[in-house]
């Protein structure tokens, strides 16, 4: 008894000297007893009503108390409390345990715990711990009880107790920890679910502490960065970044940890174990502990290296296309259908219209184009929906210029007509050249048709490209009927074909030059032979290759002695 009473007296004396209260640590230092022993004795003093306790956050402060009846004190506790004497009779039971058992206090006081209405608490382990407590040994257990098919968990303390007469007893304190156990189980399930989730998703999960070190790294780190989670723990993001990026991210972290934000977005470039850059899209949310203190950030990191590279290539390609479109001589416009306004024009359009693309942006066709152009681009745009081929038109402007206009439909991803691409090419010079060429062609054709001799143009492959009116008359064919036929198979007598073809091929190959004039017969449509005196000339391209032979022929009187001496058609 002395060893128990002396520490209790020391604690009470220390508390009386500090009426404002003392913590367990303060009391342990004051009386020279370890904290666990002090806590045990304070529980006894609390039950006995000799001290009071108040909680400030996580700290417990104890005060001296006026002695009150222990029964009154016990009723202030939400825990279930029993006090047994050395014969295991119940001498005190608080309201909480009576309510739990559904009994009045008079039903249990004075009865043995084995035979009282609280016999449910008569458990072999409980009996053993009561014996220990009667022998001065404190004990604690976590026990499971079934009550109305409901599973309950209690943390049970068995405290050696000394009554005023010096006899030993036991104070049993049952703390209902059912909700705590359920919360722990839910927490374990939640942690298991979380771990399963983070280990199987494609993203990398990182917990970053206030000193910027990793406190958690998901297994995805091996796949994305080539490092195991163990290799990354207690290191910082900066340890895995190029120096230039690390400095920038460190500044961001300093700001974020000084002023936590609900959601942050980053793009990090980290280095794979093999040295290759890995681009991560990072989403961060603050982490708080149970009392609401900020502890760090949870980062969800998605590998977007391939996407970033693709976007870079797209950007480069767009820049290239923009440069091409902006520098081609044709005018290019982009018109938005829904708002009926132009949203883009290239440099050629600026020069032709005399306005900048900024001045054109947001305006309608009739506000920037000459009337003839405006009509083409403004009318019927919605009518091109569903078309894939461009709509074309040649427009002559009042100033004498001629434009070739095109409208090309541009659809969005849903197949809805979104834009119309307009292309305008100034073809004034080309039209003028075409007109001159047509005039020259018509004049040359007139000369050919007016000629009194047969004129034939034979291509390098032996096909007939042209025969004039006189030639058709001599040969007995209608205009254009001979075009595309083989000269030697159609016009040359059969007995001369092989030799004349061979001579013609030598001419085309450039081996010889044709004679200035020669006699050679032709076969008319009705099968008659007519003798012709030919004058031949070769046509060559810019590289000197023979592309055709032009022959003019005049019908002459037939000379039988000359037929076998003909050399060329």
C-alpha positions as CSV (number, residue, x, y, z in Angstrom):
1,X,0.0,0.0,0.0
2,X,2.8,2.3,0.8
3,X,4.3,2.2,-2.7
4,X,0.9,3.1,-4.1
5,X,0.0,5.8,-1.6
6,X,3.3,7.7,-1.7
7,X,3.2,8.5,-5.5
8,X,-0.5,9.5,-5.2
9,X,0.4,11.9,-2.3
10,X,3.3,13.3,-4.3
11,X,1.0,13.9,-7.3
12,X,-1.6,15.6,-5.2
13,X,1.0,17.7,-3.5
14,X,2.5,18.8,-6.8
15,X,-1.0,19.8,-8.1
16,X,-1.8,21.8,-5.0
17,X,1.4,23.9,-5.6
18,X,0.2,24.5,-9.2
19,X,-3.5,25.2,-9.0
20,X,-3.6,26.4,-12.7
21,X,-3.0,22.8,-13.7
22,X,-0.2,20.6,-14.8
23,X,0.3,18.2,-17.8
24,X,1.4,14.6,-17.4
25,X,4.9,15.6,-18.5
26,X,5.0,18.4,-15.9
27,X,3.9,16.0,-13.1
28,X,6.4,13.3,-14.2
29,X,9.2,15.9,-14.0
30,X,7.9,17.2,-10.7
31,X,7.7,13.9,-8.8
32,X,10.4,12.0,-10.7
33,X,8.2,9.2,-12.0
34,X,7.9,8.1,-15.6
35,X,4.9,9.4,-17.7
36,X,3.1,6.0,-18.0
37,X,3.1,5.5,-14.3
38,X,1.9,9.1,-13.7
39,X,-0.9,8.5,-16.2
40,X,-2.0,5.4,-14.4
41,X,-2.1,7.1,-11.0
42,X,-4.0,10.0,-12.5
43,X,-6.7,7.7,-13.7
44,X,-7.0,6.4,-10.1
45,X,-7.2,10.0,-8.8
46,X,-9.8,10.9,-11.4
47,X,-12.0,7.9,-10.4
48,X,-11.6,8.8,-6.8
49,X,-12.6,12.4,-7.5
50,X,-9.4,13.9,-6.2
51,X,-8.3,15.5,-9.5
52,X,-10.0,17.1,-12.5
53,X,-8.9,17.1,-16.1
54,X,-9.4,19.5,-19.0
55,X,-8.3,18.9,-22.6
56,X,-6.7,21.6,-24.8
57,X,-6.2,20.3,-28.3
58,X,-4.2,17.2,-27.8
59,X,-2.9,18.2,-24.4
60,X,-4.5,17.1,-21.0
61,X,-4.2,19.4,-18.0
62,X,-4.9,18.1,-14.5
63,X,-6.1,20.2,-11.5
64,X,-6.6,19.5,-7.8
65,X,-10.3,18.9,-6.9
66,X,-12.5,19.1,-3.9
67,X,-13.2,15.6,-2.6
68,X,-16.6,14.5,-3.7
69,X,-18.4,11.1,-3.4
70,X,-16.9,8.8,-6.0
71,X,-20.4,7.8,-7.2
72,X,-21.1,11.4,-8.2
73,X,-17.8,11.7,-10.0
74,X,-18.3,8.5,-11.9
75,X,-21.5,9.7,-13.4
76,X,-19.7,12.4,-15.3
77,X,-17.8,9.8,-17.4
78,X,-19.2,8.5,-20.6
79,X,-17.2,5.4,-20.2
80,X,-18.7,2.4,-18.4
81,X,-17.2,2.2,-14.9
82,X,-17.4,-0.5,-12.2
83,X,-15.7,-0.5,-8.8
84,X,-15.2,-3.9,-7.2
85,X,-14.0,-4.7,-3.7
86,X,-11.5,-7.6,-3.0
87,X,-14.4,-10.0,-3.0
88,X,-15.4,-9.0,-6.5
89,X,-18.6,-7.3,-5.2
90,X,-19.8,-4.3,-7.1
91,X,-19.5,-1.3,-4.8
92,X,-19.9,1.4,-7.5
93,X,-21.5,1.5,-11.0
94,X,-22.0,4.7,-12.9
95,X,-25.1,5.7,-14.9
96,X,-23.4,4.8,-18.2
97,X,-22.9,1.1,-17.4
98,X,-26.4,0.8,-15.8
99,X,-27.9,2.3,-18.9
100,X,-25.9,-0.1,-21.1
101,X,-27.1,-3.1,-19.1
102,X,-30.7,-1.8,-18.8
103,X,-30.6,-2.0,-15.0
104,X,-31.1,0.2,-12.1
105,X,-28.1,0.9,-9.9
106,X,-29.8,-0.8,-6.9
107,X,-30.0,-4.0,-9.0
108,X,-26.3,-4.3,-9.2
109,X,-24.7,-2.7,-6.1
110,X,-23.5,-5.2,-3.6
111,X,-23.8,-8.2,-5.9
112,X,-20.9,-10.3,-7.1
113,X,-20.0,-9.5,-10.7
114,X,-20.5,-13.2,-11.5
115,X,-24.1,-13.2,-10.3
116,X,-25.2,-9.6,-11.0
117,X,-27.2,-8.4,-14.0
118,X,-23.7,-7.4,-15.3
119,X,-22.7,-11.0,-15.6
120,X,-22.2,-10.5,-19.3
121,X,-18.9,-8.9,-18.3
122,X,-17.9,-12.0,-16.5
123,X,-15.4,-13.3,-18.9
124,X,-12.4,-15.6,-18.2
125,X,-10.0,-12.9,-19.3
126,X,-11.8,-10.3,-17.2
127,X,-11.6,-12.5,-14.2
128,X,-7.9,-13.0,-14.7
129,X,-7.3,-9.2,-15.1
130,X,-9.4,-8.5,-11.9
131,X,-7.1,-10.8,-10.0
132,X,-4.0,-9.0,-11.4
133,X,-5.4,-5.7,-10.4
134,X,-6.2,-6.9,-6.9
135,X,-2.6,-7.9,-6.7
136,X,-1.5,-4.4,-7.7
137,X,-0.9,-5.0,-11.4
138,X,-2.6,-2.7,-13.8
139,X,-3.9,-4.2,-17.1
140,X,-5.7,-3.2,-20.2
141,X,-7.4,-5.3,-22.9
142,X,-9.5,-4.8,-26.0
143,X,-12.5,-7.1,-25.9
144,X,-15.4,-7.9,-28.3
145,X,-19.0,-8.3,-27.0
146,X,-22.1,-9.4,-28.8
147,X,-25.2,-7.4,-27.8
148,X,-28.5,-8.1,-29.6
149,X,-26.5,-9.5,-32.6
150,X,-24.5,-6.3,-32.7
151,X,-20.7,-6.5,-32.4
152,X,-19.2,-4.1,-29.9
153,X,-15.6,-3.4,-29.0
154,X,-14.3,-2.1,-25.7
155,X,-11.0,-1.0,-24.4
156,X,-11.0,-2.2,-20.8
157,X,-8.7,-0.9,-18.1
158,X,-8.2,-2.7,-14.8
159,X,-6.8,-0.3,-12.2
160,X,-5.7,-1.3,-8.8
161,X,-7.8,0.7,-6.3
162,X,-7.3,1.4,-2.6
163,X,-10.3,2.2,-0.5
164,X,-10.2,4.7,2.5
165,X,-9.9,1.8,4.9
166,X,-6.8,0.5,3.0
167,X,-8.4,-2.5,1.5
168,X,-7.7,-3.3,-2.1
169,X,-10.2,-3.1,-4.9
170,X,-10.5,-2.8,-8.7
171,X,-11.8,0.0,-10.9
172,X,-12.9,-1.3,-14.3
173,X,-13.2,1.3,-17.0
174,X,-14.8,0.1,-20.3
175,X,-14.3,2.6,-23.2
176,X,-16.6,1.9,-26.1
177,X,-14.3,1.9,-29.1
178,X,-16.7,0.3,-31.5
179,X,-16.9,3.4,-33.8
180,X,-13.2,3.8,-33.7
181,X,-12.7,0.2,-34.7
182,X,-15.2,0.6,-37.5
183,X,-13.5,3.7,-38.6
184,X,-10.1,1.9,-38.5
185,X,-11.6,-0.9,-40.6
186,X,-13.1,1.6,-43.0
187,X,-9.7,3.4,-43.1
188,X,-7.9,0.1,-43.8
189,X,-10.4,-0.6,-46.6
190,X,-10.1,2.9,-47.9
191,X,-6.3,2.6,-47.8
192,X,-6.4,-0.7,-49.6
193,X,-8.7,0.7,-52.2
194,X,-6.5,3.8,-52.6
195,X,-3.4,1.6,-52.9
196,X,-5.1,-0.7,-55.4
197,X,-6.3,2.4,-57.4
198,X,-2.9,4.2,-57.5
199,X,-1.1,1.0,-58.3
200,X,-3.3,0.2,-61.3
201,X,-4.0,3.6,-62.9
202,X,-1.8,4.8,-65.6
203,X,-0.9,8.1,-63.8
204,X,2.0,8.5,-61.4
205,X,0.9,9.6,-57.8
206,X,3.3,11.6,-55.7
207,X,2.9,13.0,-52.2
208,X,5.2,16.0,-51.6
209,X,6.0,17.2,-48.1
210,X,6.5,20.7,-46.9
211,X,10.3,20.4,-47.5
212,X,9.5,19.3,-51.1
213,X,10.5,15.7,-50.5
214,X,8.5,12.7,-51.7
215,X,6.7,10.9,-48.9
216,X,4.8,8.6,-51.2
217,X,5.6,7.4,-54.8
218,X,3.3,5.0,-56.6
219,X,4.7,2.0,-58.4
220,X,4.0,3.7,-61.8
221,X,7.3,5.5,-61.3
222,X,9.2,2.5,-62.7
223,X,7.2,2.6,-65.9
224,X,7.2,6.3,-66.5
225,X,10.6,7.4,-65.1
226,X,12.6,4.1,-64.8
227,X,13.0,4.5,-61.0
228,X,11.5,2.4,-58.2
229,X,9.4,4.2,-55.5
230,X,12.1,3.4,-53.0
231,X,14.7,5.2,-55.1
232,X,12.6,8.4,-55.2
233,X,11.4,8.5,-51.6
234,X,12.9,11.4,-49.6
235,X,14.1,13.0,-52.8
236,X,12.6,16.1,-54.4
237,X,11.2,16.7,-57.9
238,X,14.1,18.9,-58.6
239,X,16.5,15.9,-58.3
240,X,14.9,14.4,-61.4
241,X,14.7,17.6,-63.6
242,X,17.0,19.4,-65.9
243,X,18.7,22.3,-64.0
244,X,16.9,25.0,-65.9
245,X,13.4,23.5,-65.2
246,X,14.3,22.7,-61.6
247,X,15.0,26.3,-60.7
248,X,11.6,27.4,-62.1
249,X,9.7,24.6,-60.3
250,X,11.5,25.4,-57.0
251,X,10.2,29.0,-57.2
252,X,6.7,27.7,-57.9
253,X,6.9,25.4,-54.9
254,X,8.1,28.1,-52.6
255,X,5.0,30.2,-53.5
256,X,2.6,27.2,-53.2
257,X,3.8,26.1,-49.8
258,X,3.7,29.6,-48.5
259,X,0.1,30.0,-49.7
260,X,-1.6,26.7,-50.3
261,X,-4.1,26.7,-53.2
262,X,-7.0,24.3,-53.6
263,X,-5.8,23.1,-57.1
264,X,-2.7,23.7,-59.1
265,X,-1.6,22.7,-62.6
266,X,1.9,22.2,-63.8
267,X,3.8,20.9,-66.7
268,X,7.0,19.3,-65.6
269,X,9.9,18.0,-67.6
270,X,11.6,15.2,-65.7
271,X,14.4,13.0,-66.8
272,X,14.0,9.2,-67.2
273,X,16.7,7.0,-65.8
274,X,18.1,6.7,-69.4
275,X,18.4,10.5,-69.6
276,X,15.5,11.0,-72.0
277,X,13.0,13.9,-71.2
278,X,9.6,12.9,-69.9
279,X,6.9,15.6,-70.0
280,X,4.3,15.3,-67.2
281,X,0.9,17.1,-66.9
282,X,0.7,17.5,-63.1
283,X,-2.4,18.3,-61.1
284,X,-1.8,19.1,-57.4
285,X,-4.2,19.3,-54.4
286,X,-3.2,20.3,-50.8
287,X,-3.0,17.6,-48.0
288,X,-4.2,18.4,-44.5
289,X,-3.8,16.3,-41.3
290,X,-6.5,15.5,-38.8
291,X,-6.4,18.8,-37.0
292,X,-6.4,20.8,-40.3
293,X,-2.7,21.6,-40.6
294,X,-1.4,21.8,-44.2
295,X,1.3,19.1,-44.7
296,X,2.0,19.1,-48.5
297,X,0.5,18.3,-51.9
298,X,-0.7,15.2,-53.7
299,X,0.4,15.3,-57.3
300,X,-1.3,13.3,-60.0
301,X,1.2,13.1,-62.9
302,X,0.2,12.1,-66.4
303,X,2.8,11.2,-69.1
304,X,2.0,13.5,-72.0
305,X,5.4,13.2,-73.8
306,X,3.9,11.7,-77.0
307,X,1.1,14.3,-77.0
308,X,3.5,17.1,-76.4
309,X,5.7,15.9,-79.2
310,X,2.7,15.6,-81.5
311,X,1.5,19.1,-80.5
312,X,5.0,20.5,-81.2
313,X,4.9,18.8,-84.6
314,X,1.5,20.2,-85.3
315,X,2.6,23.6,-84.3
316,X,5.6,23.4,-86.6
317,X,3.5,22.1,-89.4
318,X,0.9,24.9,-88.8
319,X,3.7,27.4,-88.9
320,X,5.0,26.0,-92.1
321,X,1.6,26.0,-93.7
322,X,0.9,29.5,-92.5
323,X,4.2,30.6,-94.1
324,X,3.3,28.9,-97.4
325,X,-0.2,30.3,-97.5
326,X,1.0,33.7,-96.6
327,X,3.6,33.8,-99.3
328,X,1.8,32.2,-102.3
329,X,0.8,34.6,-105.1
330,X,-2.9,33.5,-104.9
331,X,-5.2,35.3,-102.6
332,X,-6.5,33.2,-99.7
333,X,-9.5,34.0,-97.5
334,X,-11.3,32.1,-94.7
335,X,-14.9,33.0,-94.0
336,X,-16.9,31.8,-90.9
337,X,-20.3,30.7,-92.0
338,X,-22.3,31.2,-88.7
339,X,-21.1,34.8,-88.2
340,X,-20.9,35.6,-91.9
341,X,-17.5,37.3,-91.5
342,X,-13.9,36.8,-92.7
343,X,-11.4,35.5,-90.1
344,X,-8.2,35.2,-92.2
345,X,-6.6,36.7,-95.3
346,X,-3.0,36.2,-96.6
347,X,-0.5,38.8,-97.8
348,X,-1.5,38.5,-101.4
349,X,-5.1,39.4,-100.5
350,X,-3.8,42.4,-98.5
351,X,-1.8,43.7,-101.5
352,X,-4.6,43.2,-104.0
353,X,-7.4,44.8,-101.9
354,X,-5.2,47.4,-100.3
355,X,-6.3,46.6,-96.8
356,X,-4.7,44.8,-93.9
357,X,-5.9,41.4,-92.6
358,X,-6.8,43.1,-89.3
359,X,-9.0,45.5,-91.2
360,X,-10.7,42.6,-93.1
361,X,-11.2,40.5,-90.0
362,X,-14.8,40.5,-88.8
363,X,-16.2,42.0,-92.0
364,X,-18.6,40.7,-94.6
365,X,-17.8,40.0,-98.3
366,X,-19.6,43.1,-99.5
367,X,-17.6,45.3,-97.1
368,X,-14.1,44.4,-98.5
369,X,-14.4,42.9,-102.0
370,X,-15.3,44.4,-105.4
371,X,-18.9,43.7,-106.3
372,X,-18.2,40.8,-108.6
373,X,-16.1,39.0,-106.0
374,X,-18.5,39.8,-103.2
375,X,-21.4,38.2,-105.1
376,X,-19.4,35.0,-105.6
377,X,-18.3,34.7,-102.0
378,X,-21.5,35.9,-100.4
379,X,-24.0,33.9,-102.4
380,X,-24.8,30.3,-102.0
381,X,-22.3,29.4,-99.3
382,X,-24.7,27.2,-97.5
383,X,-25.5,25.5,-100.7
384,X,-22.0,24.0,-100.9
385,X,-22.7,21.9,-97.7
386,X,-22.2,18.3,-98.5
387,X,-19.9,19.0,-101.4
388,X,-16.2,17.9,-101.4
389,X,-15.2,19.5,-104.7
390,X,-14.6,23.3,-104.8
391,X,-17.0,25.7,-106.6
392,X,-15.2,27.6,-109.3
393,X,-16.0,30.7,-111.3
394,X,-14.1,33.1,-113.6
395,X,-14.9,36.7,-112.8
396,X,-14.0,39.8,-114.8
397,X,-13.6,43.0,-112.7
398,X,-14.6,46.4,-113.9
399,X,-11.0,47.5,-113.9
400,X,-10.1,45.0,-116.6
401,X,-8.6,42.3,-114.3
402,X,-9.7,38.7,-114.5
403,X,-9.8,36.4,-111.5
404,X,-10.3,32.7,-111.1
405,X,-12.3,32.2,-107.8
406,X,-12.8,29.0,-105.8
407,X,-14.9,28.2,-102.7
408,X,-14.0,25.1,-100.7
409,X,-16.2,23.9,-97.8
410,X,-14.4,23.2,-94.5
411,X,-16.3,21.0,-92.0
412,X,-15.8,20.5,-88.2
413,X,-15.3,17.2,-86.5
414,X,-19.1,16.6,-86.4
415,X,-19.4,17.1,-90.1
416,X,-21.1,20.5,-89.9
417,X,-20.1,23.2,-92.4
418,X,-18.0,25.6,-90.4
419,X,-15.9,27.7,-92.8
420,X,-15.5,28.5,-96.5
421,X,-12.0,28.7,-97.8
422,X,-11.8,31.2,-100.7
423,X,-9.0,31.3,-103.2
424,X,-8.7,34.0,-105.8
425,X,-6.0,33.9,-108.6
426,X,-5.3,36.8,-110.8
427,X,-5.3,35.3,-114.3
428,X,-5.4,38.5,-116.3
429,X,-2.0,37.9,-117.9
430,X,-2.8,34.2,-118.5
431,X,-6.1,35.1,-120.2
432,X,-4.4,37.6,-122.3
433,X,-1.7,35.1,-123.4
434,X,-4.4,32.5,-124.0
435,X,-6.3,34.9,-126.2
436,X,-3.1,35.7,-128.1
437,X,-2.4,32.0,-128.5
438,X,-5.9,31.3,-129.8
439,X,-5.6,34.2,-132.3
440,X,-2.2,32.8,-133.5
441,X,-3.7,29.3,-133.7
442,X,-6.6,30.5,-135.6
443,X,-4.4,32.5,-138.0
444,X,-2.1,29.5,-138.5
445,X,-5.0,27.3,-139.1
446,X,-6.3,29.7,-141.6
447,X,-2.9,29.6,-143.4
448,X,-2.9,25.8,-143.3
449,X,-6.4,25.6,-144.6
450,X,-5.8,28.1,-147.3
451,X,-2.6,26.3,-148.5
452,X,-2.9,24.7,-151.9
453,X,-0.7,21.7,-150.9
454,X,-1.1,18.8,-148.4
455,X,0.4,19.5,-145.0
456,X,0.8,16.7,-142.4
457,X,2.3,16.7,-138.9
458,X,3.5,13.3,-137.8
459,X,4.4,12.7,-134.2
460,X,7.6,11.0,-133.0
461,X,5.6,7.8,-132.4
462,X,4.3,7.8,-136.0
463,X,0.8,9.0,-135.2
464,X,-0.9,11.7,-137.2
465,X,-1.3,15.0,-135.3
466,X,-2.7,17.2,-138.1
467,X,-3.7,17.0,-141.7
468,X,-5.0,20.2,-143.5
469,X,-8.0,20.5,-145.7
470,X,-6.0,19.9,-148.9
471,X,-4.5,16.8,-147.5
472,X,-7.9,15.4,-146.5
473,X,-9.1,16.1,-150.0
474,X,-6.2,14.2,-151.6
475,X,-6.5,11.3,-149.2
476,X,-10.3,11.1,-149.3
477,X,-10.9,11.6,-145.6
478,X,-13.2,14.0,-143.6
479,X,-11.7,16.7,-141.4
480,X,-10.2,15.3,-138.2
481,X,-10.8,11.7,-139.3
482,X,-7.1,10.9,-139.7
483,X,-6.0,12.5,-136.3
484,X,-4.5,9.9,-134.0
485,X,-4.1,7.2,-136.6
486,X,-0.7,5.7,-137.5
487,X,0.6,7.4,-140.7
488,X,2.5,4.3,-142.0
489,X,-0.4,1.9,-141.4
490,X,-3.0,4.2,-142.9
491,X,-1.4,6.2,-145.7
492,X,1.8,4.4,-146.8
493,X,1.6,1.6,-149.3
494,X,2.1,-1.8,-147.7
495,X,5.1,-2.7,-149.8
496,X,7.0,0.4,-148.4
497,X,5.8,0.4,-144.8
498,X,8.7,-1.5,-143.1
499,X,11.5,0.4,-144.9
500,X,9.9,3.9,-144.4
501,X,9.1,3.2,-140.7
502,X,12.8,2.2,-140.2
503,X,14.0,5.4,-142.0
504,X,11.5,7.5,-139.9
505,X,12.8,6.0,-136.6
506,X,16.4,6.9,-137.6
507,X,15.2,10.5,-138.2
508,X,13.5,10.6,-134.8
509,X,16.6,9.2,-133.1
510,X,18.6,12.1,-134.6
511,X,20.8,9.8,-136.7
512,X,20.1,11.5,-140.0
513,X,18.4,14.6,-141.3
514,X,15.4,14.3,-143.8
515,X,16.0,15.0,-147.4
516,X,14.8,18.5,-148.4
517,X,12.5,17.0,-151.0
518,X,11.5,13.5,-152.2
519,X,8.9,11.6,-154.0
520,X,6.7,9.0,-152.1
521,X,3.3,7.6,-152.9
522,X,0.3,7.7,-150.5
523,X,-2.8,5.4,-150.4
524,X,-6.2,7.1,-150.4
525,X,-9.2,6.0,-148.5
526,X,-10.6,4.1,-151.6
527,X,-7.2,2.2,-152.0
528,X,-5.8,4.2,-154.9
529,X,-2.1,5.3,-154.9
530,X,-1.3,8.9,-155.6
531,X,2.3,10.2,-156.2
532,X,3.4,13.1,-153.9
533,X,6.5,15.3,-153.9
534,X,7.3,15.9,-150.2
535,X,9.2,18.7,-148.4
536,X,10.1,17.6,-144.8
537,X,11.3,19.4,-141.7
538,X,11.8,18.2,-138.1
539,X,10.3,19.8,-135.0
540,X,12.5,19.7,-131.8
541,X,11.9,20.6,-128.2
542,X,14.1,22.9,-126.1
543,X,16.4,19.9,-125.4
544,X,16.9,19.2,-129.1
545,X,14.8,16.0,-129.1
546,X,12.7,15.4,-132.2
547,X,9.0,15.6,-131.3
548,X,7.4,15.6,-134.8
549,X,8.0,15.9,-138.6
550,X,6.2,18.5,-140.7
551,X,5.7,17.5,-144.3
552,X,4.2,19.4,-147.1
553,X,3.2,17.4,-150.2
554,X,2.2,18.3,-153.8
555,X,0.5,15.8,-155.9
556,X,2.5,15.1,-159.1
557,X,2.0,13.0,-162.2
558,X,2.7,9.3,-161.6
559,X,6.1,8.0,-162.8
560,X,6.3,4.2,-162.6
561,X,10.1,4.3,-162.7
562,X,10.2,6.3,-159.4
563,X,7.9,4.3,-157.2
564,X,10.6,1.9,-156.0
565,X,13.0,4.7,-155.1
566,X,10.8,6.4,-152.5
567,X,12.6,6.7,-149.2
568,X,10.4,8.4,-146.8
569,X,6.8,9.4,-146.1
